[in-house]
């Protein structure tokens, strides 16, 4: 590469067309404007692919369970995230498989409640679980639900 090309990349000299030395001494003509457009489009594509689906839309309740796959007996950590709202009064977290059920409920202080609440379910036996979070309002009716499926695999010991 020549000094002219390095200067063009650094922005100190910006003509419309550059000549670059290609492989085996061939000359390649590159349009700086086209390269800038390509890099800009590539940057936008990468940025948009990094955004979660539904970005920009607010959901009143979201749930994340980890680990998504584990060996029995499993300890699951459930993080429920709620949007601040004066009508939020309680939240119930349920872990349910075809042969096992466990739940936990906490009271919420409306828009003063913590945005993220963490629950732990210990020693869950093997099975496919649906972990569900339900947000209740002042009238006792569900305001929102979120769910995630997790797998607890039998470890083979004693089975």
C-alpha positions in Angstrom: 0.0 0.0 0.0 1.2 3.5 -0.7 1.2 6.5 1.5 -1.8 7.9 -0.5 -3.9 4.9 0.4 -3.0 5.1 4.1 -3.8 8.8 4.1 -7.1 8.0 2.6 -8.0 5.5 5.3 -7.0 8.0 8.0 -9.2 10.6 6.4 -6.4 13.1 5.7 -6.8 12.9 1.9 -10.1 12.0 0.4 -10.3 11.8 -3.4 -13.1 9.8 -5.0 -11.0 7.1 -6.5 -7.9 5.2 -5.2 -5.5 2.9 -7.0 -4.4 0.0 -4.9 -1.7 -2.6 -5.7 -3.4 -6.0 -5.9 -1.8 -9.5 -5.8 0.9 -10.1 -8.4 1.3 -6.4 -9.1 -2.2 -6.0 -10.6 -3.8 -2.6 -10.1 -7.2 -2.5 -8.5 -9.3 0.7 -8.6 -11.6 1.1 -5.6 -14.1 3.9 -5.1 -13.8 5.3 -1.6 -17.5 6.3 -1.6 -18.6 2.8 -2.4 -16.3 1.4 0.3 -17.8 3.8 2.9 -21.3 2.8 1.9 -20.4 -0.9 2.2 -18.9 -0.4 5.6 -21.8 1.6 6.8 -24.3 -1.0 5.6 -22.2 -3.8 7.2 -22.1 -1.9 10.5 -25.9 -1.4 10.4 -26.4 -5.0 9.6 -24.2 -6.1 12.5 -25.9 -3.7 14.9 -29.4 -4.8 14.0 -28.5 -8.5 14.3 -27.3 -7.8 17.9 -30.6 -6.4 19.0 -33.0 -8.8 20.6 -36.2 -9.6 18.8 -38.9 -7.1 19.7 -36.3 -4.5 20.7 -38.0 -1.2 21.4 -41.2 -2.8 22.6 -41.7 -3.1 26.3 -43.1 -6.2 27.9 -44.6 -6.0 31.4 -42.9 -9.3 32.4 -39.9 -11.3 31.2 -38.4 -14.5 32.6 -35.0 -16.1 32.3 -34.1 -19.5 33.7 -30.6 -20.9 34.1 -29.3 -23.4 33.3 -31.6 -24.3 30.4 -30.3 -27.9 30.6 -28.9 -29.6 33.7 -28.6 -32.9 35.5 -30.9 -34.0 38.3 -31.2 -33.0 41.0 -31.0 -29.6 39.5 -31.0 -26.1 41.1 -32.7 -23.6 38.8 -32.2 -19.8 39.1 -35.2 -17.9 37.8 -34.9 -14.1 37.1 -38.2 -12.3 36.6 -38.1 -8.8 35.3 -41.1 -6.5 35.5 -41.9 -3.0 34.2 -42.6 -0.6 37.0 -46.3 -0.1 37.4 -48.5 1.1 40.3 -50.9 -1.8 39.7 -48.3 -4.6 40.3 -49.2 -6.4 43.5 -47.7 -9.9 43.4 -45.8 -12.4 41.2 -45.9 -16.2 41.2 -43.2 -18.4 39.7 -44.1 -22.0 38.9 -41.8 -24.8 37.9 -43.9 -27.7 36.5 -43.2 -31.0 34.8 -45.5 -34.0 34.1 -44.6 -35.4 37.5 -43.5 -32.5 39.7 -44.8 -29.1 40.7 -43.3 -26.3 42.8 -44.2 -22.6 43.1 -43.3 -19.5 44.9 -45.1 -16.2 45.3 -44.0 -12.7 46.5 -45.8 -9.5 47.2 -44.9 -6.4 45.1 -45.2 -2.8 46.1 -46.5 -1.4 42.8 -44.1 0.8 41.0 -41.7 0.8 44.1 -41.1 -3.0 43.7 -37.7 -4.1 42.5 -37.4 -4.4 38.7 -35.7 -7.9 38.9 -36.6 -10.6 41.3 -34.6 -13.8 41.7 -36.0 -17.2 42.7 -34.2 -20.5 43.2 -35.8 -23.9 42.9 -33.5 -26.5 44.5 -33.2 -30.3 43.9 -35.6 -30.6 41.0 -35.9 -34.2 39.7 -35.5 -35.0 36.0 -38.1 -33.9 33.5 -39.0 -31.2 31.0 -40.2 -28.2 33.0 -42.2 -25.2 32.0 -41.1 -22.4 34.2 -43.8 -19.7 34.3 -44.0 -16.3 35.8 -47.4 -14.7 36.4 -47.8 -11.0 37.4 -50.9 -10.1 39.3 -52.7 -6.8 39.7 -54.5 -5.2 42.7 -57.7 -7.0 41.7 -56.0 -10.4 42.0 -56.2 -11.0 38.2 -53.2 -11.9 36.1 -51.7 -8.9 34.3 -49.0 -10.7 32.3 -47.3 -14.1 31.9 -43.9 -15.2 30.7 -42.6 -18.8 30.3 -39.5 -20.7 29.4 -38.9 -24.4 29.0 -35.9 -26.2 30.7 -34.7 -29.8 30.7 -33.4 -31.6 33.8 -31.7 -34.8 32.7 -31.5 -38.0 34.8 -27.9 -38.4 35.9 -28.0 -42.2 35.6 -26.9 -42.9 39.2 -29.4 -45.2 40.8 -31.8 -45.3 37.8 
